Amino acid sequence: MTDQLPIPITAPLTASQRASLVNLVRRAAKTEILPRFRALSPSQIDTKTSAQDLVTDADRESEKMIARGLLRMFPNALIIGEEDISENPGTLDKIPEAELAFTIDPVDGTWNFANGLSTFGVIISMLRFGRPVFGLLYDPVNDDYIIADETSDAELVRPGKPPRKLTVAKGGPIGDLGGYITVDLFPEDKRKPLAALLPDFARAMSLRCACHEARTFAQGNVDFLLATKLTPWDHAAGVLIAQRAGAHVALLDGSDYTAAAPRTDILLMAPDAATWGRIRDHLTDTLK
């Protein structure tokens, strides 16, 4: 590790701290995630809330490794790991008061990972009093990542290539927009009415992976992202990165996102305020 001291609360991560964090995630992917990809036995895959909500040994072991590394670099930080929260849900209540917190989604898109699909990633965010101020969306298969903090542009960093500044799409009318809506995450009584609206868009889909959905949005390859069942490890990094790529991001009621947002809230990302408003108005009667 190159940095062992807590960061000043009022400053962004230094370049060396960012590099150390990226290297930590890379090592976790290399030692705990990729060796298990397409090599899991049935005993290494468990269910959580349902048969569609999976956890694997890769999730558990990579989260432990990343959490240990973060605490070595930032010993006073609150660590919010997806798998640890399953056993210690009360930790979530500490987010609004934490001067420095990190969220970890060790294998986002676990269903894809467990079923041999390469659309999975690692998500890390840094929070101050629940507000995301740093985000990392890492793709272990391609060894590249999207990164941003509250003072920097969102960038795609690929091996052997210069970083590329990201800009979201240009938006437009509803019929020209493509984006992500995971219908099955919405309350059961909203699913059929919401699904009936999907043909109004040029394309509406789901990758079953918040990491790659946020990456695709930040690169301008889709026009919107609608999410619910909000959890800080899934959404905080993507919110910050989308904003630093120029997006208009808010909860569906118009309020700012924080990592303490109730899970039942609905998050909408769009390229600009006008497009955001058109999508919100189109969905309001169905989702209110």
N, C-alpha and C positions, 0 to 999 in steps of 0.2 A: 504494500500500500504506500502511496506517495504522500497522503495526507492523513494525519491521525487526530487532528484537532477539530473541535466543533466549529462550524462555520459561524461567522457573525450573522445574527438574525436579519439584519437590514441589508445584507449584500447577497448577490447571486453567487452560485457556485463558481469557484475559480476554474480556470482551464484544466489545471492538474486534478482538481476534484472531479470534474466532469469525466476526464479520462479514466480516473480510478474507478468511477462508478460503472462506466461502460465496460471496462476490463473485468470488473467483478461479474457483471451479467454475462459477458462472453465466457468466462471460466465456468460459471454455473451451467450454461448451455452445453459447453463442451464436455463437462464431466458428469452432469446429472440428467440432462434432457436428451441430447442427441443419441447417446448410446442406448437409450430406451425406446427411441422412435422406431416403430415397426418391429419391436422386439419384446413387447410387453406380454407377459403370460396373464391368463385370466385372474390369477391371484394378486396381480399388481394393479388391478383396476377395481375401484369401488364406486358405489353410487352414494350421492348425498341426499338431496331432497326428492329426486325422482330418477327413473332409469335414463333420462336425458341429461342429468346433472352428474357428471362423472368427476372422479379424482383419481390420480395415479401416483405411483411411487415417484415419478418424475416431478409432479407438482410439489409433493411434500419435501423431498430432499433438496430440490433447487431452492425452494423458499427458505429452508433452514440455512443453506449456504449464503444466500443473498442477505438474509437478516443478520447473520453473524458478521458479514463483511461491512454492512451499513453501520452496525453498532461499533465496529472498530474505528471507522472513519468519523462517525458522528455519535459519540457515546451518550449524549443527552437527548437523542431523538426518540420520539414515539414511533414504533414500527407497527404498521398495519398490514399483516399478511393475510391473503384470502383464506389459506388453510388454517392458520392459527385462529382467525376469527370464528371459525366453525366451533372451536372449543372455548373461546374466550370472547363472546360477542360484546361484552361490556366495554371492551377496549374502544369500540366505535364511539362511545359517549365522550371520550377524551379528545376527539379531533377538534372541536371548536375552540378549546382552550390551549391546545398544544402550539407552542411557539415554533416548533420544528417537528415535522412528522414525515414519514415516508410510507407510501403504499406499495405493495408488491403483489402483482399477479404473476406467479411463477411460470405458469403455462396457460396463457389465455387461449381459448379455443380447445379445451381439453377433449371435448367430444371428437373434434377433428383429429387431434393428436392420437387419441386412443384407437381411432378407426383408420389410421394410416394416411390421413390427409395432411398435406404440408402447410395448410393455412392455420398456423398457430404462432404465438409470439410471447414475448415477455414484456410486461408493462411496469414501469417504475414512475412514480410521481413524488415530488416534494411539495409539502403543504406548509403554509403559515396561517395558523388560526383557521384552518379549513379551506383556505384559498390556494389553488394550485399555482405554484411559481416555477416549477420545473417539470418537464415531462420527457420520457424516453419510451419509444416504441421499437422494440428490437425483434428482428426476424432471425431466428437461429439457423434456419436452413440456408439463407443467402448471406448470413453474417453482415447484414446492413441494418441501419437504424435511422429513425427520425427523432430529432432532438430539438428542444427549445427551452428557454427560460423566460422570465418576465421582461427581460431587457433585450433579448436576441430574436432574430428571425428564426422561423422553423426551417430546418435543413435536413435533407436526406444525405446520409454519409454512407458511401459504398467503398469496399476495399479497392485500393489502387486508383481511386478517382477523386477529384476535388469535390467538396461538399456542394450540394445544389440547393439554393434557396427555393422554398416552396411557396406557391400561391394557389389559393382555392379557385374553383371554377367561377364563371361569370354570372351564373344564375339565369333567370328568365321566367316565362309563364309555366304554369303547372304541367301542361302537356309536353313540354320540352325537357323536363327534369328527370334525372335518374338518381336513385339513392337507396339508402338502406332503411328498412323497417322490418323488425323481427316481430311478426304478428303474435306468435305464440307466447311472447313475454308479457303481453298486455292482459288485463283482467278478462276472464272468459266471456263476460257479457259484451265486451268491446271487440272481440276478435272478428266475428263475421261482419259487423258493420265497417270495421276498419279494412278488412280484406276486400270488401266491395268497392272501396275507393282506390285500390291499387292500380286498376286499369286506367285511371285518370292521369297517371304519370307515364312518362315515356318508358320508365323501367323502375321497378321496386323489387328489392331482393334482400337476402341476408347471407352473410358469410359464416355465421355462427362463431364469430371471432371479433371482439371489439377492437383488438389491436389492429388487425388488417382493415377493418372498416374505417377506423380513424386515419390510418396511413393513406388509404385510397382517397378519402375525402380531402386530406391536407395536400395531396398532390394534384388536386383539381380534376380527378378522374370521375368523380360523381358529384352531384349537386347538393345533396342533403343527407343528413343522418338523424333519424328519429329513434330515441331510446327510452326505455323505462326499466323498472327493476334496477334502479340506480345503485351502484356500489362504487366506493371511491377507487378501488383497485382497477375497476373496469373503465372508468370514465374520466377521472381527474386529469390524467396525462393527456388524453385526447382533446379535452376541452382547451387546455392551455396551448397545445400545439396548433389546434384549429384557429384559435384567436391570433396566434403569432403568424399564421399563414394568411390572415386577413378576413377570417370568417366572422359572421354575426352569430353568437352563441348565447342561448338563454333557456331557462325553463319555459314551458309552454304558457305559463301565466305572465311571462315577460320579465321575471326576476332573474337576478344573476345566479349562476351555478356556484355552489360550494360543495365540498366533499361531505358535508353534513346534511345534504339534501335528503329528504325522505325517499325511501326506495320507490314509493308509489308516484313520485313526481315524474314528469315527462321532459326530456331534454331534446332540444332541436338545434341542429347546426345547419347553417345555410351560408351561401357566399356573401350575402349582403342583407341589410335590414328589410329591403323591399321584398326580396324573395322569401326571407324568413316569414314576413307577414302574410304573404300569399299562401304559403304552406300552412301556417297556423290557422288562418281563416278557413282554409279548405277542410281542415281536420277538426275544428273546434266543436261543431255540433255532435260529432261522433265520439269525441274523447272527453267531453265535459262531464 
